[in-house]
Structure formats: structure tokens, C-alpha cells
Amino acid sequence: MDWSLADRPLRLASGAAVIPTADGFLLVTPTEDFLTVDVEPERRQLVRALLAADVTPHTAVAWDADTARLLDALAGEGFLAEEPEGATGPVVLLGDGVLVEHLGHLLDAKRTTDIGGAAIVVACADWLPDSRWQRLDADFIAAGIPWHRGYAEGGRWYAGPLSVPHVGPSYADLRLRRLAASPFPDQLLAYWAWLDSGGRPAGTPDPSGAAVIAGLIAADVRAYLAGRPVPGERTQYGVDPANGTVRRHPVLPVPADLMVQAP
């Protein structure tokens, strides 16, 4: 990373801390590693200003090669981050239920059926709407719109994976892989069809699981919009609030010649 070419202020990685010491600075990384940096007295004000984003490298009067190497090293340790230039546009929420309420706060987004101009869509449901999501999947692929999703099934909540058209796994990919992995694919299809027809399991989905799933979806959406690696890329999360577990299930696109209704 070449900070000497940066015109924007530097940015501390979220969770990082700078603590002045007698010889320079004690730096705490987001992963709770500690870095001790000795800085000559005459350069401490410059380094402090750079780390606080008060000045950019190009406008630093005392900019020098030693400071450049220091900032490169700190960036390599995950202490500094460039302000990314990612996708722009609103986040649109589709569906209803407790998950919509959580995501509305986390992503500053509103539920609407108008997806025009959306940078990404997040579909939410208390119970899996299989047929509707198959249609959405095809529509979003045709329109080139990425989408995320979250829903409950049984006593668990599920999220993702984030579907970026022609890049990541689609809902159709996830659906086929779930059927292929199930020892009871016909029964699973019958259950989904029952949910589509309006059938509902006893009780309501645990809202605490929805809160966890909302946080995981929000982290993926923010990373995608910022142009950063997506934490849950090609991954479906499963949250079981009764057992306090979060599981990650890898999901890969299904080769086109294997795209069939059931295994």
C-alpha cells in the first residue's frame, strides 16, 4: 500500500487505539495486538496528526520517507485502512417481520417495494418464502442487482449468502445444494411448498436469533458497499439461539449442467 500517493486522510481501522508514551506511541490493533512505536520528538506531532486524520500525506509539511515506511508497516499490521471507494446508492429492504426492524436500524434503510436505484436489496421473512425468492432471484440476476436475505426455519435463523449476479452463488444455487445435502429432499420440498401456501409452524421465530442474523447481514452489506471483502462471502450463516451457536456453511455456485429441480 503506497500511502505516499494518498490524497485522502488516513483512517484508523475500527477498534484501533493510539496511546501516547514517553518514547512515541502504543498502538492497539483491532485484534488486540500491541505495537510499540518509537518516534523522535520532532516527528511525533506529524505522526499524531497523520494518525488522527488531521492532515494527509501530501499536505504534511514534514513528510519524509521514514514516516512513509512507518505508515506502510502500520497498514500491513491492519492498524490503518484506506477509505474505500465502493458502490453507492440506497439499501432497500423487502419483506416483513422482526428482521426488517433490526436491519432498518443497522443499515439506516427502509422497507419498500421500489428497488429502483438500489445498490443492494435485503429480503427478510419470518419463514422461508421459497417460491417468491426464486422469482426474486431470477429478477435480480436479470437486473444485475445484488441481494442478501434472512429468514427463520424451524428453531433456527439463516442468512445469505450474499448473491452478486454472475459472481457469487444465487438463491437457486443455495436451494439446490440444500436439497442435495438433505437426506429427505422430497420432504423438504413439501415443507417449503406448505410454507408457500400459508402454513406456519407453531409459535413465532425467536427474535434474539433475528438480532444476530441482522448483525451478520449488516456486516456483509456494509463491506460490499465499501468495496471491502465480504465476511460472509459464499457462506450461509445458521444461528440457533436455543443452543447459542452460529454455524457457517460454504455455498458454491452449482455448475450449469447440474441445475436441476432435485437431486
C-alpha positions as CSV (number, residue, x, y, z in Angstrom):
1,M,0.0,0.0,0.0
2,D,1.5,3.3,-1.1
3,W,0.5,5.9,1.4
4,S,2.8,8.5,-0.3
5,L,0.2,8.7,-3.1
6,A,-2.8,9.1,-0.9
7,D,-4.6,12.5,-1.1
8,R,-7.3,11.4,1.4
9,P,-6.8,11.5,5.2
10,L,-5.6,8.2,6.7
11,R,-8.2,6.3,8.7
12,L,-7.7,4.2,11.8
13,A,-9.1,0.8,11.4
14,S,-12.3,0.4,13.5
15,G,-11.3,-0.6,17.1
16,A,-7.7,0.7,16.8
17,A,-6.3,3.0,19.5
18,V,-3.4,5.3,19.8
19,I,-1.8,5.9,23.2
20,P,1.0,8.4,23.7
21,T,4.1,7.2,25.5
22,A,7.3,8.8,26.6
23,D,9.1,7.4,23.5
24,G,6.3,7.6,21.0
25,F,3.1,5.7,20.8
26,L,1.5,2.5,22.0
27,L,-0.8,1.2,19.3
28,V,-3.6,-1.3,19.9
29,T,-4.9,-3.1,16.7
30,P,-8.5,-4.2,16.2
31,T,-7.4,-7.8,17.0
32,E,-6.0,-6.6,20.3
33,D,-2.3,-6.9,19.4
34,F,0.0,-4.2,20.8
35,L,2.6,-2.3,18.8
36,T,5.2,0.0,20.4
37,V,6.4,2.7,18.0
38,D,9.4,4.9,18.9
39,V,9.2,8.3,17.3
40,E,11.7,11.1,17.6
41,P,10.3,14.1,19.5
42,E,10.4,16.3,16.4
43,R,8.3,13.9,14.4
44,R,5.7,13.0,17.0
45,Q,3.3,15.9,16.2
46,L,3.4,14.9,12.5
47,V,2.7,11.2,13.2
48,R,0.0,12.2,15.7
49,A,-1.7,14.4,13.1
50,L,-1.5,11.7,10.4
51,L,-3.0,9.1,12.7
52,A,-5.7,11.5,13.7
53,A,-6.5,12.2,10.0
54,D,-5.8,15.9,10.7
55,V,-3.6,16.1,7.6
56,T,-3.0,13.9,4.5
57,P,0.4,12.7,3.5
58,H,0.5,15.2,0.6
59,T,-0.2,18.1,2.9
60,A,2.2,17.1,5.7
61,V,4.9,19.7,5.8
62,A,7.5,17.4,7.3
63,W,6.6,14.4,5.2
64,D,9.6,12.0,4.8
65,A,10.5,8.5,3.7
66,D,10.8,7.3,7.3
67,T,7.2,8.3,8.1
68,A,6.0,6.7,4.8
69,R,7.7,3.4,5.8
70,L,6.1,3.6,9.3
71,L,2.6,4.1,7.8
72,D,3.1,1.2,5.3
73,A,4.1,-1.0,8.2
74,L,1.1,0.0,10.3
75,A,-1.2,-0.6,7.3
76,G,0.3,-4.1,6.9
77,E,-0.5,-4.8,10.6
78,G,-4.2,-3.9,10.0
79,F,-3.9,-0.8,12.1
80,L,-4.6,1.7,9.3
81,A,-7.1,1.4,6.5
82,E,-7.7,3.4,3.3
83,E,-11.1,4.9,3.0
84,P,-12.5,2.6,0.3
85,E,-14.4,3.8,-2.7
86,G,-17.2,1.3,-3.0
87,A,-20.7,1.1,-4.5
88,T,-23.1,3.9,-3.9
89,G,-26.9,4.0,-3.6
90,P,-29.5,3.1,-1.1
91,V,-30.1,-0.2,0.7
92,V,-33.7,-1.5,0.0
93,L,-35.4,-3.9,2.5
94,L,-38.1,-6.2,1.2
95,G,-40.5,-8.4,3.2
96,D,-41.6,-8.1,6.8
97,G,-41.1,-9.4,10.3
98,V,-38.8,-8.7,13.1
99,L,-35.7,-9.0,10.9
100,V,-36.8,-5.9,8.9
101,E,-36.9,-3.8,12.1
102,H,-33.4,-4.8,13.2
103,L,-31.9,-4.1,9.7
104,G,-33.7,-0.8,9.4
105,H,-31.8,0.5,12.3
106,L,-28.4,-1.2,11.5
107,L,-28.4,-0.1,7.8
108,D,-30.4,3.1,8.0
109,A,-32.7,1.6,5.4
110,K,-36.4,1.5,4.9
111,R,-38.8,-1.2,3.7
112,T,-40.2,-0.5,0.3
113,T,-41.2,-2.4,-2.9
114,D,-39.4,0.2,-5.1
115,I,-35.9,-1.1,-5.9
116,G,-35.1,1.5,-8.5
117,G,-31.6,2.8,-7.9
118,A,-30.9,0.3,-5.2
119,A,-27.2,-0.6,-4.6
120,I,-28.3,-3.7,-2.8
121,V,-31.5,-5.4,-1.7
122,V,-32.0,-7.3,1.5
123,A,-35.1,-9.6,1.6
124,C,-36.5,-10.6,5.0
125,A,-39.0,-13.1,6.2
126,D,-40.1,-14.9,9.3
127,W,-40.4,-18.1,7.4
128,L,-38.8,-19.1,4.1
129,P,-40.8,-17.8,1.1
130,D,-39.2,-20.3,-1.4
131,S,-41.3,-19.6,-4.5
132,R,-41.2,-15.8,-4.1
133,W,-37.4,-15.8,-3.6
134,Q,-37.0,-18.0,-6.7
135,R,-38.7,-15.3,-8.7
136,L,-36.7,-12.5,-7.0
137,D,-33.5,-14.4,-7.7
138,A,-34.2,-14.5,-11.4
139,D,-35.4,-10.9,-11.5
140,F,-32.2,-9.6,-9.7
141,I,-29.9,-11.6,-11.9
142,A,-31.6,-10.1,-14.9
143,A,-31.4,-6.6,-13.5
144,G,-27.8,-7.0,-12.2
145,I,-28.8,-6.2,-8.6
146,P,-27.1,-7.9,-5.7
147,W,-29.2,-9.2,-2.8
148,H,-28.9,-10.6,0.6
149,R,-31.6,-12.4,2.6
150,G,-32.5,-13.7,6.0
151,Y,-35.3,-16.0,7.3
152,A,-36.2,-18.5,10.0
153,E,-36.7,-22.2,9.5
154,G,-37.7,-24.4,12.5
155,G,-35.9,-23.0,15.5
156,R,-33.0,-21.5,13.6
157,W,-32.4,-18.3,11.7
158,Y,-30.4,-18.3,8.4
159,A,-28.7,-15.6,6.4
160,G,-27.2,-15.4,2.9
161,P,-25.1,-16.0,1.1
162,L,-24.9,-12.5,-0.5
163,S,-25.8,-13.0,-4.1
164,V,-24.0,-10.8,-6.6
165,P,-25.2,-11.6,-10.2
166,H,-22.7,-13.7,-12.2
167,V,-20.2,-13.5,-9.3
168,G,-21.4,-15.3,-6.2
169,P,-23.9,-18.1,-5.5
170,S,-27.5,-17.3,-6.3
171,Y,-30.6,-18.4,-4.3
172,A,-31.0,-21.2,-6.9
173,D,-27.5,-22.4,-6.1
174,L,-28.2,-22.4,-2.4
175,R,-31.6,-24.1,-2.9
176,L,-30.1,-27.0,-4.9
177,R,-27.2,-27.5,-2.6
178,R,-29.6,-27.7,0.4
179,L,-31.7,-30.3,-1.5
180,A,-28.6,-32.3,-2.4
181,A,-27.3,-32.3,1.1
182,S,-30.7,-33.3,2.7
183,P,-31.4,-37.0,3.4
184,F,-35.1,-36.1,2.8
185,P,-35.2,-33.8,-0.3
186,D,-38.8,-34.6,-1.2
187,Q,-40.0,-33.9,2.3
188,L,-38.0,-30.7,2.3
189,L,-39.7,-29.6,-0.9
190,A,-43.1,-30.5,0.6
191,Y,-42.3,-28.4,3.7
192,W,-41.3,-25.4,1.6
193,A,-44.5,-25.7,-0.5
194,W,-46.6,-25.8,2.7
195,L,-44.9,-22.6,3.9
196,D,-45.6,-21.0,0.5
197,S,-49.3,-21.9,0.8
198,G,-49.5,-20.1,4.1
199,G,-48.8,-22.9,6.5
200,R,-46.9,-21.9,9.7
201,P,-45.0,-23.8,12.4
202,A,-46.1,-23.4,16.0
203,G,-45.1,-20.2,17.7
204,T,-43.0,-17.4,16.2
205,P,-39.3,-17.3,15.4
206,D,-37.1,-16.3,18.3
207,P,-36.4,-12.6,17.9
208,S,-32.9,-12.9,19.6
209,G,-31.8,-15.1,16.6
210,A,-33.1,-12.4,14.3
211,A,-30.9,-9.8,16.0
212,V,-27.8,-12.0,15.5
213,I,-28.7,-12.6,11.9
214,A,-29.3,-8.9,11.3
215,G,-25.8,-8.1,12.6
216,L,-24.2,-10.6,10.2
217,I,-26.2,-9.4,7.2
218,A,-25.4,-5.8,8.0
219,A,-21.7,-6.6,8.2
220,D,-21.8,-8.2,4.8
221,V,-23.8,-5.3,3.3
222,R,-21.5,-2.6,4.7
223,A,-18.4,-4.4,3.5
224,Y,-19.9,-4.9,0.0
225,L,-20.9,-1.2,-0.3
226,A,-17.5,-0.1,0.9
227,G,-15.6,-2.3,-1.6
228,R,-14.1,-4.4,1.2
229,P,-14.0,-8.3,1.3
230,V,-17.4,-9.6,2.5
231,P,-17.1,-11.5,5.8
232,G,-19.8,-14.0,4.7
233,E,-18.8,-14.3,1.1
234,R,-20.1,-17.6,-0.3
235,T,-21.4,-18.5,3.1
236,Q,-24.8,-19.2,4.6
237,Y,-25.0,-18.4,8.4
238,G,-27.1,-20.6,10.6
239,V,-28.0,-19.2,14.1
240,D,-29.6,-21.4,16.8
241,P,-30.5,-19.1,19.7
242,A,-31.6,-22.1,21.8
243,N,-28.0,-23.5,21.8
244,G,-26.2,-20.3,21.4
245,T,-24.4,-21.4,18.2
246,V,-23.5,-19.7,14.9
247,R,-22.5,-22.0,12.0
248,R,-21.0,-21.2,8.7
249,H,-22.0,-23.3,5.6
250,P,-19.9,-22.8,2.5
251,V,-22.0,-22.3,-0.6
252,L,-20.6,-22.5,-4.1
253,P,-22.3,-21.9,-7.4
254,V,-23.7,-25.0,-9.0
255,P,-22.4,-25.8,-12.5
256,A,-24.9,-25.0,-15.1
257,D,-25.2,-28.6,-16.3
258,L,-26.2,-29.7,-12.8
259,M,-29.0,-27.1,-12.4
260,V,-32.0,-29.5,-11.9
261,Q,-35.0,-29.3,-9.6
262,A,-34.0,-32.0,-7.1
263,P,-31.0,-34.4,-6.7
